Amino acid sequence: MEDHTEKYMKELFKGIKSDSPSKNFTVNVMNKIASEKKTAAETKLSFFNQYKFIFIFSLTFISIFLIIFFSADNQDITIFDTINFDFNKLAFVEKLRLYFNSGNQFSSIFLIIIVSISMLFSIDYFIPKIRKLNHLTI
Amino acid sequence: MSKKDDSYFIEKVKTGNSDSYKYLVEKHKNMIFTIVLRIVKNREEAEEIAQDAFIKAFQSINSFKGQSKFSTWLYKIAYNLSVSHTRKKKYEIINLDENLLSDNIIFETYNEFSKIEETERNKILNDALNLLNSEDALIISLYYIEAYSVQEIEEITSLTKSNIKIKLYRARKQLFSILSDSKELIFAE
């Protein structure tokens, strides 16, 4: 009889279709996928946005330090003397005289690049806000 | 759209063409929805979970290596999501007694239901399946509607072959029991 039950089941289910979801099911899935992709891209961008100013300020600080370091008239100061904080040898910092040796040129160019990048970021940051303000006043 | 198989669209999705995924959703949505519905037994929840299954499959499509059919891989995702959903909600399982059915009742039931028009029978059988235990309803759907083999059902549900066969046997009897009970109501109309 079991064989018959199996046969009856197959007969009853012949032509039976599976249930179907709502008409806009596919559209909803594709919209969710699109918004997930957008959120993932925004998260990546927001991570950079969050740290970009810290990154720029750090690089600016490093480039200023390099300018001061390479422009020292006392050329026999080594990096180890600086780390030792020997005040006699660090007196050059007070004078801040610039000597255009190769190291100084490199750090100056580096500073100019960093400042330019930070200016572009600042413009990018402030322009939408200014536009928004203008829009509100209109 | 020409008749291209799933692997063509899967490769396109893997290379960043997410629009190709639309074809895969369109092709498998009914069965995914049915699998989820058999387990959660609520259309609104089933629709949500089925959508989540497609999104999860999209996100992990790079891990699909083609060792099994794409549909089997997709059904497994939908099955796991539905099972974890029902665990949270703790659905009450109704135990039906299938042992009371005699061979004659099974034959009579089959005889009467086989005469019904296909659309009407489709509705009655889907309603009857919703009264079965989630796992039994799913196994019946995969085996009789989707024509999946016991081996493929094993891949989706992680149940053993012998367990699937036992469940199929029990579910068949239970389904006939439900149909036999509803017979008076349906044919009295």
Interface residues (C-beta under 8 A of the other chain):
Chain A: M1 E2 H4 T5 E6 Y8 M9 K10 E11 L12 F13 G15 I16 K17 S18 D19 S20 P21 S22 F25 T26 N28 V29 M30 K32 I33 A34 E36 K37
Chain B: S18 D19 Y21 K22 V25 E26 K29 N30 M31 F33 T34 L37 A46 E47 A50 Q51 F54 I55 F58 Q59 D103 I106 F107 Y110 F113 S114 E118 R121 N122 L125 N126 I140 S141 Y144 I145 E146 Y169 R172 K173 L175 F176
